[in-house]
């Protein structure tokens, strides 16, 4: 016979236990009612504030507002360097793909207004990059270039309703591009910038902190109605740099320098008329620099272009040797007026004649024989005319820049007159 299983006696809940359980249940009910009441109170008194906090965590957005780098102008206010607004076309794929009807309309509009965009690429973004909120489609477009899309997107009917409401997810990011209206004018003086508003050479580099500003910021959240509640901290634009350069004088000087170089190109040697040519024009009344010109010069809008001075073979060699390329660029970008030292030479001759006339050691009726050179000790100092200028007056000696005649004048003046002469001062106006 199988053994009988003994039934366990069922425990009955006592009255005391029932009372405790009931009390615990009522306590939980009261707590829940209190919690619900508290939530209703918060919703009534601070619901909007908490909604904004939640939404800000879920739909927070922030973007940089770029500053505009300051202008560089000449003494007459002519703009030599400025920053022009350009626009990047940005696609928020998450918005474009949020509804099926948005995709085709948006892609149609983009390909219609921007022929450089490939439809297949845009469709690939829609299929495989649905969560991507920031896809840069095109960079640095002008204001006019983006207007067809803006007008298509914002077009309204007679009732004020959007004609193309399904164009979604495209916006334009503003940035600034440095522009030099006169291209090569005063190139070595002005200098240029690299990416990030960093001055590389010239005034752009020296006054970089003055020209640069501070970026602003736009941030906020989407409210319950899907409206963007934003806070904007405006950008602080850079300061304008006022120079003493006169663009008209600068232009004339550069034209004359180029004419000289072209005239004497391949004359004494193969290449430019001179390895370096530099001219400085100064206001004698106050020392202001009216023009500072170099040749060769370069296009500030494309400073790495050396095609005007090197052959295709040389440029190809530069691409293979970055060090050689940078040496050539640095030579092109340098401001010969301030980076090199050079004896004053013939510019000193008028002062020599003036000293002689002032001390009485020279007179206007004197003449000197130039035979092409003058000995200074054992050194032979040649004149620019190796065969000699012949008989030279004071005036003609200056016109011919005759080394021989001027050296003879210096002997007549003597060291004592040079060292003891006090030139009269002129009052600055």
TORKOL-4160 file (C-alpha; in steps of 0.2 Angstrom, whole numbers, padded with zeros to 4 digits, m for minus):
429
<pt num="1" X="0000" Y="0000" Z="0000"/>
<pt num="2" X="0006" Y="0017" Z="m0004"/>
<pt num="3" X="0009" Y="0029" Z="0010"/>
<pt num="4" X="m0004" Y="0042" Z="0013"/>
<pt num="5" X="0001" Y="0060" Z="0012"/>
<pt num="6" X="m0003" Y="0071" Z="0026"/>
<pt num="7" X="m0013" Y="0087" Z="0022"/>
<pt num="8" X="m0005" Y="0103" Z="0030"/>
<pt num="9" X="m0017" Y="0113" Z="0040"/>
<pt num="10" X="m0022" Y="0129" Z="0032"/>
<pt num="11" X="m0017" Y="0144" Z="0042"/>
<pt num="12" X="m0031" Y="0157" Z="0045"/>
<pt num="13" X="m0027" Y="0175" Z="0045"/>
<pt num="14" X="m0031" Y="0182" Z="0062"/>
<pt num="15" X="m0041" Y="0197" Z="0066"/>
<pt num="16" X="m0026" Y="0207" Z="0072"/>
<pt num="17" X="m0016" Y="0203" Z="0055"/>
<pt num="18" X="m0031" Y="0209" Z="0045"/>
<pt num="19" X="m0031" Y="0225" Z="0054"/>
<pt num="20" X="m0013" Y="0228" Z="0050"/>
<pt num="21" X="m0015" Y="0224" Z="0032"/>
<pt num="22" X="m0029" Y="0235" Z="0030"/>
<pt num="23" X="m0020" Y="0249" Z="0039"/>
<pt num="24" X="m0005" Y="0247" Z="0027"/>
<pt num="25" X="m0017" Y="0247" Z="0012"/>
<pt num="26" X="m0025" Y="0263" Z="0017"/>
<pt num="27" X="m0008" Y="0271" Z="0020"/>
<pt num="28" X="m0002" Y="0266" Z="0002"/>
<pt num="29" X="m0019" Y="0273" Z="m0004"/>
<pt num="30" X="m0016" Y="0290" Z="0005"/>
<pt num="31" X="0002" Y="0291" Z="m0001"/>
<pt num="32" X="m0004" Y="0288" Z="m0019"/>
<pt num="33" X="m0017" Y="0301" Z="m0017"/>
<pt num="34" X="m0005" Y="0313" Z="m0009"/>
<pt num="35" X="0007" Y="0311" Z="m0024"/>
<pt num="36" X="m0006" Y="0313" Z="m0037"/>
<pt num="37" X="m0012" Y="0329" Z="m0028"/>
<pt num="38" X="0006" Y="0335" Z="m0027"/>
<pt num="39" X="0009" Y="0332" Z="m0046"/>
<pt num="40" X="m0008" Y="0341" Z="m0050"/>
<pt num="41" X="m0002" Y="0356" Z="m0039"/>
<pt num="42" X="0015" Y="0356" Z="m0048"/>
<pt num="43" X="0006" Y="0355" Z="m0065"/>
<pt num="44" X="m0005" Y="0369" Z="m0060"/>
<pt num="45" X="0008" Y="0381" Z="m0053"/>
<pt num="46" X="0024" Y="0377" Z="m0062"/>
<pt num="47" X="0019" Y="0366" Z="m0077"/>
<pt num="48" X="0026" Y="0377" Z="m0090"/>
<pt num="49" X="0043" Y="0379" Z="m0082"/>
<pt num="50" X="0045" Y="0360" Z="m0080"/>
<pt num="51" X="0038" Y="0357" Z="m0098"/>
<pt num="52" X="0052" Y="0369" Z="m0104"/>
<pt num="53" X="0065" Y="0360" Z="m0094"/>
<pt num="54" X="0060" Y="0343" Z="m0101"/>
<pt num="55" X="0058" Y="0349" Z="m0119"/>
<pt num="56" X="0075" Y="0358" Z="m0117"/>
<pt num="57" X="0083" Y="0341" Z="m0113"/>
<pt num="58" X="0074" Y="0333" Z="m0127"/>
<pt num="59" X="0074" Y="0346" Z="m0141"/>
<pt num="60" X="0088" Y="0358" Z="m0136"/>
<pt num="61" X="0097" Y="0366" Z="m0150"/>
<pt num="62" X="0112" Y="0378" Z="m0150"/>
<pt num="63" X="0122" Y="0386" Z="m0164"/>
<pt num="64" X="0136" Y="0398" Z="m0166"/>
<pt num="65" X="0134" Y="0416" Z="m0173"/>
<pt num="66" X="0150" Y="0420" Z="m0182"/>
<pt num="67" X="0157" Y="0438" Z="m0179"/>
<pt num="68" X="0162" Y="0448" Z="m0194"/>
<pt num="69" X="0180" Y="0452" Z="m0195"/>
<pt num="70" X="0184" Y="0471" Z="m0196"/>
<pt num="71" X="0188" Y="0480" Z="m0212"/>
<pt num="72" X="0205" Y="0487" Z="m0217"/>
<pt num="73" X="0203" Y="0504" Z="m0226"/>
<pt num="74" X="0214" Y="0517" Z="m0234"/>
<pt num="75" X="0216" Y="0535" Z="m0228"/>
<pt num="76" X="0200" Y="0540" Z="m0239"/>
<pt num="77" X="0189" Y="0526" Z="m0232"/>
<pt num="78" X="0191" Y="0515" Z="m0247"/>
<pt num="79" X="0189" Y="0497" Z="m0242"/>
<pt num="80" X="0205" Y="0487" Z="m0245"/>
<pt num="81" X="0199" Y="0471" Z="m0235"/>
<pt num="82" X="0182" Y="0465" Z="m0229"/>
<pt num="83" X="0172" Y="0450" Z="m0224"/>
<pt num="84" X="0158" Y="0445" Z="m0235"/>
<pt num="85" X="0144" Y="0434" Z="m0229"/>
<pt num="86" X="0143" Y="0417" Z="m0237"/>
<pt num="87" X="0131" Y="0402" Z="m0234"/>
<pt num="88" X="0132" Y="0384" Z="m0232"/>
<pt num="89" X="0117" Y="0373" Z="m0237"/>
<pt num="90" X="0113" Y="0361" Z="m0222"/>
<pt num="91" X="0101" Y="0347" Z="m0222"/>
<pt num="92" X="0092" Y="0341" Z="m0206"/>
<pt num="93" X="0088" Y="0323" Z="m0212"/>
<pt num="94" X="0078" Y="0319" Z="m0197"/>
<pt num="95" X="0066" Y="0333" Z="m0201"/>
<pt num="96" X="0065" Y="0329" Z="m0220"/>
<pt num="97" X="0061" Y="0310" Z="m0217"/>
<pt num="98" X="0049" Y="0313" Z="m0202"/>
<pt num="99" X="0035" Y="0312" Z="m0215"/>
<pt num="100" X="0035" Y="0303" Z="m0232"/>
<pt num="101" X="0028" Y="0317" Z="m0242"/>
<pt num="102" X="0043" Y="0329" Z="m0236"/>
<pt num="103" X="0056" Y="0318" Z="m0244"/>
<pt num="104" X="0052" Y="0320" Z="m0263"/>
<pt num="105" X="0047" Y="0338" Z="m0261"/>
<pt num="106" X="0063" Y="0343" Z="m0253"/>
<pt num="107" X="0074" Y="0333" Z="m0264"/>
<pt num="108" X="0065" Y="0341" Z="m0279"/>
<pt num="109" X="0067" Y="0358" Z="m0273"/>
<pt num="110" X="0086" Y="0355" Z="m0269"/>
<pt num="111" X="0090" Y="0348" Z="m0286"/>
<pt num="112" X="0080" Y="0362" Z="m0295"/>
<pt num="113" X="0089" Y="0376" Z="m0286"/>
<pt num="114" X="0106" Y="0369" Z="m0284"/>
<pt num="115" X="0111" Y="0360" Z="m0300"/>
<pt num="116" X="0128" Y="0354" Z="m0292"/>
<pt num="117" X="0118" Y="0342" Z="m0280"/>
<pt num="118" X="0116" Y="0324" Z="m0285"/>
<pt num="119" X="0098" Y="0317" Z="m0283"/>
<pt num="120" X="0105" Y="0299" Z="m0279"/>
<pt num="121" X="0116" Y="0306" Z="m0265"/>
<pt num="122" X="0101" Y="0315" Z="m0257"/>
<pt num="123" X="0090" Y="0299" Z="m0259"/>
<pt num="124" X="0104" Y="0289" Z="m0250"/>
<pt num="125" X="0104" Y="0302" Z="m0236"/>
<pt num="126" X="0085" Y="0299" Z="m0234"/>
<pt num="127" X="0087" Y="0281" Z="m0234"/>
<pt num="128" X="0103" Y="0278" Z="m0223"/>
<pt num="129" X="0105" Y="0294" Z="m0213"/>
<pt num="130" X="0088" Y="0297" Z="m0206"/>
<pt num="131" X="0095" Y="0303" Z="m0189"/>
<pt num="132" X="0108" Y="0314" Z="m0195"/>
<pt num="133" X="0103" Y="0332" Z="m0191"/>
<pt num="134" X="0118" Y="0341" Z="m0199"/>
<pt num="135" X="0123" Y="0337" Z="m0217"/>
<pt num="136" X="0133" Y="0351" Z="m0226"/>
<pt num="137" X="0127" Y="0349" Z="m0244"/>
<pt num="138" X="0136" Y="0365" Z="m0252"/>
<pt num="139" X="0148" Y="0377" Z="m0245"/>
<pt num="140" X="0151" Y="0396" Z="m0246"/>
<pt num="141" X="0137" Y="0401" Z="m0258"/>
<pt num="142" X="0133" Y="0419" Z="m0261"/>
<pt num="143" X="0117" Y="0427" Z="m0256"/>
<pt num="144" X="0111" Y="0427" Z="m0273"/>
<pt num="145" X="0115" Y="0409" Z="m0276"/>
<pt num="146" X="0103" Y="0403" Z="m0262"/>
<pt num="147" X="0089" Y="0415" Z="m0266"/>
<pt num="148" X="0080" Y="0403" Z="m0278"/>
<pt num="149" X="0078" Y="0390" Z="m0264"/>
<pt num="150" X="0073" Y="0403" Z="m0251"/>
<pt num="151" X="0059" Y="0410" Z="m0263"/>
<pt num="152" X="0053" Y="0393" Z="m0267"/>
<pt num="153" X="0052" Y="0388" Z="m0249"/>
<pt num="154" X="0044" Y="0404" Z="m0243"/>
<pt num="155" X="0032" Y="0407" Z="m0257"/>
<pt num="156" X="0014" Y="0410" Z="m0252"/>
<pt num="157" X="m0003" Y="0411" Z="m0260"/>
<pt num="158" X="m0016" Y="0425" Z="m0260"/>
<pt num="159" X="m0022" Y="0419" Z="m0243"/>
<pt num="160" X="m0004" Y="0418" Z="m0235"/>
<pt num="161" X="m0003" Y="0400" Z="m0235"/>
<pt num="162" X="0014" Y="0391" Z="m0241"/>
<pt num="163" X="0013" Y="0385" Z="m0258"/>
<pt num="164" X="0027" Y="0372" Z="m0255"/>
<pt num="165" X="0023" Y="0366" Z="m0237"/>
<pt num="166" X="0032" Y="0350" Z="m0239"/>
<pt num="167" X="0049" Y="0357" Z="m0241"/>
<pt num="168" X="0057" Y="0353" Z="m0224"/>
<pt num="169" X="0074" Y="0351" Z="m0216"/>
<pt num="170" X="0085" Y="0363" Z="m0226"/>
<pt num="171" X="0093" Y="0378" Z="m0218"/>
<pt num="172" X="0107" Y="0390" Z="m0221"/>
<pt num="173" X="0122" Y="0392" Z="m0210"/>
<pt num="174" X="0130" Y="0409" Z="m0211"/>
<pt num="175" X="0149" Y="0412" Z="m0211"/>
<pt num="176" X="0161" Y="0425" Z="m0217"/>
<pt num="177" X="0174" Y="0424" Z="m0231"/>
<pt num="178" X="0188" Y="0437" Z="m0232"/>
<pt num="179" X="0188" Y="0447" Z="m0248"/>
<pt num="180" X="0200" Y="0459" Z="m0256"/>
<pt num="181" X="0191" Y="0470" Z="m0269"/>
<pt num="182" X="0207" Y="0476" Z="m0277"/>
<pt num="183" X="0216" Y="0459" Z="m0277"/>
<pt num="184" X="0234" Y="0463" Z="m0279"/>
<pt num="185" X="0234" Y="0481" Z="m0273"/>
<pt num="186" X="0246" Y="0483" Z="m0258"/>
<pt num="187" X="0246" Y="0464" Z="m0256"/>
<pt num="188" X="0262" Y="0463" Z="m0246"/>
<pt num="189" X="0256" Y="0477" Z="m0234"/>
<pt num="190" X="0238" Y="0471" Z="m0231"/>
<pt num="191" X="0242" Y="0452" Z="m0230"/>
<pt num="192" X="0229" Y="0439" Z="m0229"/>
<pt num="193" X="0220" Y="0427" Z="m0218"/>
<pt num="194" X="0219" Y="0408" Z="m0216"/>
<pt num="195" X="0205" Y="0397" Z="m0210"/>
<pt num="196" X="0197" Y="0403" Z="m0194"/>
<pt num="197" X="0200" Y="0422" Z="m0196"/>
<pt num="198" X="0219" Y="0420" Z="m0192"/>
<pt num="199" X="0230" Y="0434" Z="m0200"/>
<pt num="200" X="0244" Y="0426" Z="m0209"/>
<pt num="201" X="0255" Y="0440" Z="m0216"/>
<pt num="202" X="0255" Y="0459" Z="m0216"/>
<pt num="203" X="0242" Y="0470" Z="m0207"/>
<pt num="204" X="0230" Y="0455" Z="m0206"/>
<pt num="205" X="0243" Y="0447" Z="m0195"/>
<pt num="206" X="0250" Y="0461" Z="m0185"/>
<pt num="207" X="0232" Y="0468" Z="m0180"/>
<pt num="208" X="0224" Y="0451" Z="m0179"/>
<pt num="209" X="0217" Y="0454" Z="m0162"/>
<pt num="210" X="0210" Y="0471" Z="m0167"/>
<pt num="211" X="0202" Y="0465" Z="m0182"/>
<pt num="212" X="0194" Y="0449" Z="m0174"/>
<pt num="213" X="0178" Y="0450" Z="m0164"/>
<pt num="214" X="0169" Y="0437" Z="m0153"/>
<pt num="215" X="0157" Y="0424" Z="m0159"/>
<pt num="216" X="0139" Y="0425" Z="m0152"/>
<pt num="217" X="0127" Y="0410" Z="m0149"/>
<pt num="218" X="0109" Y="0406" Z="m0151"/>
<pt num="219" X="0101" Y="0392" Z="m0140"/>
<pt num="220" X="0084" Y="0386" Z="m0134"/>
<pt num="221" X="0071" Y="0373" Z="m0135"/>
<pt num="222" X="0055" Y="0367" Z="m0144"/>
<pt num="223" X="0039" Y="0371" Z="m0135"/>
<pt num="224" X="0024" Y="0360" Z="m0135"/>
<pt num="225" X="0018" Y="0369" Z="m0151"/>
<pt num="226" X="0034" Y="0365" Z="m0160"/>
<pt num="227" X="0040" Y="0383" Z="m0159"/>
<pt num="228" X="0058" Y="0387" Z="m0156"/>
<pt num="229" X="0060" Y="0397" Z="m0140"/>
<pt num="230" X="0077" Y="0404" Z="m0141"/>
<pt num="231" X="0089" Y="0415" Z="m0133"/>
<pt num="232" X="0102" Y="0425" Z="m0143"/>
<pt num="233" X="0119" Y="0432" Z="m0138"/>
<pt num="234" X="0124" Y="0443" Z="m0152"/>
<pt num="235" X="0141" Y="0442" Z="m0160"/>
<pt num="236" X="0154" Y="0456" Z="m0157"/>
<pt num="237" X="0161" Y="0461" Z="m0174"/>
<pt num="238" X="0179" Y="0466" Z="m0176"/>
<pt num="239" X="0186" Y="0484" Z="m0177"/>
<pt num="240" X="0190" Y="0493" Z="m0193"/>
<pt num="241" X="0208" Y="0496" Z="m0196"/>
<pt num="242" X="0212" Y="0514" Z="m0203"/>
<pt num="243" X="0228" Y="0515" Z="m0213"/>
<pt num="244" X="0238" Y="0530" Z="m0220"/>
<pt num="245" X="0239" Y="0521" Z="m0237"/>
<pt num="246" X="0231" Y="0531" Z="m0251"/>
<pt num="247" X="0224" Y="0518" Z="m0263"/>
<pt num="248" X="0226" Y="0530" Z="m0278"/>
<pt num="249" X="0244" Y="0533" Z="m0275"/>
<pt num="250" X="0247" Y="0515" Z="m0271"/>
<pt num="251" X="0239" Y="0510" Z="m0288"/>
<pt num="252" X="0250" Y="0523" Z="m0298"/>
<pt num="253" X="0266" Y="0517" Z="m0289"/>
<pt num="254" X="0262" Y="0498" Z="m0293"/>
<pt num="255" X="0258" Y="0502" Z="m0311"/>
<pt num="256" X="0275" Y="0511" Z="m0313"/>
<pt num="257" X="0284" Y="0497" Z="m0304"/>
<pt num="258" X="0276" Y="0484" Z="m0316"/>
<pt num="259" X="0280" Y="0494" Z="m0331"/>
<pt num="260" X="0298" Y="0495" Z="m0326"/>
<pt num="261" X="0299" Y="0476" Z="m0323"/>
<pt num="262" X="0291" Y="0472" Z="m0339"/>
<pt num="263" X="0302" Y="0484" Z="m0349"/>
<pt num="264" X="0318" Y="0477" Z="m0343"/>
<pt num="265" X="0312" Y="0459" Z="m0342"/>
<pt num="266" X="0325" Y="0447" Z="m0348"/>
<pt num="267" X="0337" Y="0461" Z="m0351"/>
<pt num="268" X="0352" Y="0458" Z="m0340"/>
<pt num="269" X="0346" Y="0441" Z="m0336"/>
<pt num="270" X="0332" Y="0429" Z="m0339"/>
<pt num="271" X="0317" Y="0434" Z="m0328"/>
<pt num="272" X="0309" Y="0449" Z="m0321"/>
<pt num="273" X="0317" Y="0467" Z="m0323"/>
<pt num="274" X="0323" Y="0465" Z="m0305"/>
<pt num="275" X="0324" Y="0452" Z="m0292"/>
<pt num="276" X="0315" Y="0464" Z="m0280"/>
<pt num="277" X="0308" Y="0481" Z="m0282"/>
<pt num="278" X="0301" Y="0491" Z="m0268"/>
<pt num="279" X="0295" Y="0509" Z="m0266"/>
<pt num="280" X="0289" Y="0519" Z="m0251"/>
<pt num="281" X="0281" Y="0536" Z="m0252"/>
<pt num="282" X="0280" Y="0546" Z="m0236"/>
<pt num="283" X="0271" Y="0562" Z="m0231"/>
<pt num="284" X="0286" Y="0573" Z="m0226"/>
<pt num="285" X="0276" Y="0583" Z="m0215"/>
<pt num="286" X="0270" Y="0569" Z="m0203"/>
<pt num="287" X="0279" Y="0553" Z="m0208"/>
<pt num="288" X="0263" Y="0545" Z="m0214"/>
<pt num="289" X="0266" Y="0531" Z="m0227"/>
<pt num="290" X="0255" Y="0535" Z="m0242"/>
<pt num="291" X="0261" Y="0520" Z="m0252"/>
<pt num="292" X="0272" Y="0505" Z="m0249"/>
<pt num="293" X="0274" Y="0494" Z="m0265"/>
<pt num="294" X="0283" Y="0478" Z="m0269"/>
<pt num="295" X="0285" Y="0468" Z="m0285"/>
<pt num="296" X="0282" Y="0454" Z="m0288"/>
<pt num="297" X="0265" Y="0455" Z="m0280"/>
<pt num="298" X="0251" Y="0442" Z="m0278"/>
<pt num="299" X="0232" Y="0441" Z="m0278"/>
<pt num="300" X="0226" Y="0442" Z="m0260"/>
<pt num="301" X="0210" Y="0432" Z="m0264"/>
<pt num="302" X="0221" Y="0417" Z="m0270"/>
<pt num="303" X="0238" Y="0420" Z="m0262"/>
<pt num="304" X="0245" Y="0403" Z="m0266"/>
<pt num="305" X="0244" Y="0406" Z="m0285"/>
<pt num="306" X="0261" Y="0408" Z="m0292"/>
<pt num="307" X="0257" Y="0404" Z="m0310"/>
<pt num="308" X="0262" Y="0422" Z="m0316"/>
<pt num="309" X="0280" Y="0419" Z="m0310"/>
<pt num="310" X="0284" Y="0400" Z="m0312"/>
<pt num="311" X="0282" Y="0388" Z="m0327"/>
<pt num="312" X="0270" Y="0373" Z="m0326"/>
<pt num="313" X="0285" Y="0362" Z="m0324"/>
<pt num="314" X="0291" Y="0372" Z="m0309"/>
<pt num="315" X="0274" Y="0372" Z="m0301"/>
<pt num="316" X="0273" Y="0353" Z="m0304"/>
<pt num="317" X="0290" Y="0351" Z="m0295"/>
<pt num="318" X="0283" Y="0362" Z="m0280"/>
<pt num="319" X="0269" Y="0350" Z="m0278"/>
<pt num="320" X="0282" Y="0336" Z="m0275"/>
<pt num="321" X="0292" Y="0346" Z="m0263"/>
<pt num="322" X="0282" Y="0356" Z="m0250"/>
<pt num="323" X="0297" Y="0364" Z="m0243"/>
<pt num="324" X="0302" Y="0371" Z="m0260"/>
<pt num="325" X="0285" Y="0377" Z="m0262"/>
<pt num="326" X="0284" Y="0386" Z="m0246"/>
<pt num="327" X="0301" Y="0394" Z="m0249"/>
<pt num="328" X="0294" Y="0401" Z="m0265"/>
<pt num="329" X="0278" Y="0407" Z="m0257"/>
<pt num="330" X="0286" Y="0415" Z="m0242"/>
<pt num="331" X="0298" Y="0425" Z="m0255"/>
<pt num="332" X="0282" Y="0430" Z="m0264"/>
<pt num="333" X="0273" Y="0435" Z="m0248"/>
<pt num="334" X="0287" Y="0445" Z="m0240"/>
<pt num="335" X="0286" Y="0464" Z="m0239"/>
<pt num="336" X="0303" Y="0468" Z="m0246"/>
<pt num="337" X="0302" Y="0486" Z="m0239"/>
<pt num="338" X="0303" Y="0480" Z="m0221"/>
<pt num="339" X="0310" Y="0463" Z="m0222"/>
<pt num="340" X="0327" Y="0468" Z="m0230"/>
<pt num="341" X="0340" Y="0481" Z="m0227"/>
<pt num="342" X="0348" Y="0490" Z="m0241"/>
<pt num="343" X="0360" Y="0505" Z="m0242"/>
<pt num="344" X="0351" Y="0521" Z="m0247"/>
<pt num="345" X="0361" Y="0524" Z="m0262"/>
<pt num="346" X="0355" Y="0537" Z="m0274"/>
<pt num="347" X="0341" Y="0544" Z="m0263"/>
<pt num="348" X="0356" Y="0551" Z="m0253"/>
<pt num="349" X="0362" Y="0562" Z="m0267"/>
<pt num="350" X="0350" Y="0577" Z="m0265"/>
<pt num="351" X="0355" Y="0578" Z="m0247"/>
<pt num="352" X="0373" Y="0578" Z="m0252"/>
<pt num="353" X="0370" Y="0593" Z="m0264"/>
<pt num="354" X="0359" Y="0602" Z="m0252"/>
<pt num="355" X="0373" Y="0600" Z="m0239"/>
<pt num="356" X="0386" Y="0608" Z="m0251"/>
<pt num="357" X="0375" Y="0622" Z="m0256"/>
<pt num="358" X="0370" Y="0626" Z="m0237"/>
<pt num="359" X="0389" Y="0626" Z="m0232"/>
<pt num="360" X="0395" Y="0636" Z="m0247"/>
<pt num="361" X="0407" Y="0622" Z="m0252"/>
<pt num="362" X="0397" Y="0620" Z="m0268"/>
<pt num="363" X="0389" Y="0633" Z="m0280"/>
<pt num="364" X="0377" Y="0631" Z="m0294"/>
<pt num="365" X="0390" Y="0636" Z="m0308"/>
<pt num="366" X="0402" Y="0621" Z="m0304"/>
<pt num="367" X="0405" Y="0607" Z="m0316"/>
<pt num="368" X="0413" Y="0590" Z="m0314"/>
<pt num="369" X="0420" Y="0577" Z="m0326"/>
<pt num="370" X="0413" Y="0560" Z="m0326"/>
<pt num="371" X="0424" Y="0547" Z="m0334"/>
<pt num="372" X="0414" Y="0532" Z="m0329"/>
<pt num="373" X="0422" Y="0529" Z="m0312"/>
<pt num="374" X="0430" Y="0536" Z="m0296"/>
<pt num="375" X="0444" Y="0529" Z="m0286"/>
<pt num="376" X="0441" Y="0528" Z="m0267"/>
<pt num="377" X="0457" Y="0522" Z="m0260"/>
<pt num="378" X="0461" Y="0506" Z="m0269"/>
<pt num="379" X="0442" Y="0503" Z="m0273"/>
<pt num="380" X="0435" Y="0507" Z="m0290"/>
<pt num="381" X="0417" Y="0514" Z="m0289"/>
<pt num="382" X="0409" Y="0514" Z="m0306"/>
<pt num="383" X="0395" Y="0525" Z="m0312"/>
<pt num="384" X="0379" Y="0519" Z="m0319"/>
<pt num="385" X="0386" Y="0524" Z="m0336"/>
<pt num="386" X="0402" Y="0515" Z="m0337"/>
<pt num="387" X="0409" Y="0525" Z="m0352"/>
<pt num="388" X="0405" Y="0541" Z="m0342"/>
<pt num="389" X="0393" Y="0556" Z="m0343"/>
<pt num="390" X="0406" Y="0569" Z="m0347"/>
<pt num="391" X="0404" Y="0586" Z="m0340"/>
<pt num="392" X="0391" Y="0587" Z="m0326"/>
<pt num="393" X="0382" Y="0602" Z="m0318"/>
<pt num="394" X="0375" Y="0600" Z="m0301"/>
<pt num="395" X="0357" Y="0599" Z="m0308"/>
<pt num="396" X="0363" Y="0586" Z="m0322"/>
<pt num="397" X="0372" Y="0576" Z="m0310"/>
<pt num="398" X="0357" Y="0573" Z="m0299"/>
<pt num="399" X="0346" Y="0569" Z="m0315"/>
<pt num="400" X="0359" Y="0556" Z="m0321"/>
<pt num="401" X="0362" Y="0550" Z="m0303"/>
<pt num="402" X="0380" Y="0551" Z="m0307"/>
<pt num="403" X="0391" Y="0542" Z="m0294"/>
<pt num="404" X="0407" Y="0550" Z="m0301"/>
<pt num="405" X="0402" Y="0568" Z="m0300"/>
<pt num="406" X="0394" Y="0566" Z="m0282"/>
<pt num="407" X="0409" Y="0558" Z="m0275"/>
<pt num="408" X="0419" Y="0573" Z="m0282"/>
<pt num="409" X="0407" Y="0584" Z="m0273"/>
<pt num="410" X="0408" Y="0575" Z="m0257"/>
<pt num="411" X="0427" Y="0578" Z="m0257"/>
<pt num="412" X="0424" Y="0597" Z="m0259"/>
<pt num="413" X="0411" Y="0597" Z="m0245"/>
<pt num="414" X="0423" Y="0588" Z="m0233"/>
<pt num="415" X="0420" Y="0578" Z="m0218"/>
<pt num="416" X="0420" Y="0593" Z="m0206"/>
<pt num="417" X="0405" Y="0601" Z="m0215"/>
<pt num="418" X="0396" Y="0585" Z="m0215"/>
<pt num="419" X="0398" Y="0582" Z="m0197"/>
<pt num="420" X="0395" Y="0599" Z="m0191"/>
<pt num="421" X="0381" Y="0605" Z="m0202"/>
<pt num="422" X="0364" Y="0607" Z="m0193"/>
<pt num="423" X="0350" Y="0607" Z="m0205"/>
<pt num="424" X="0336" Y="0619" Z="m0202"/>
<pt num="425" X="0320" Y="0611" Z="m0194"/>
<pt num="426" X="0303" Y="0614" Z="m0202"/>
<pt num="427" X="0287" Y="0615" Z="m0191"/>
<pt num="428" X="0275" Y="0601" Z="m0194"/>
<pt num="429" X="0258" Y="0607" Z="m0200"/>
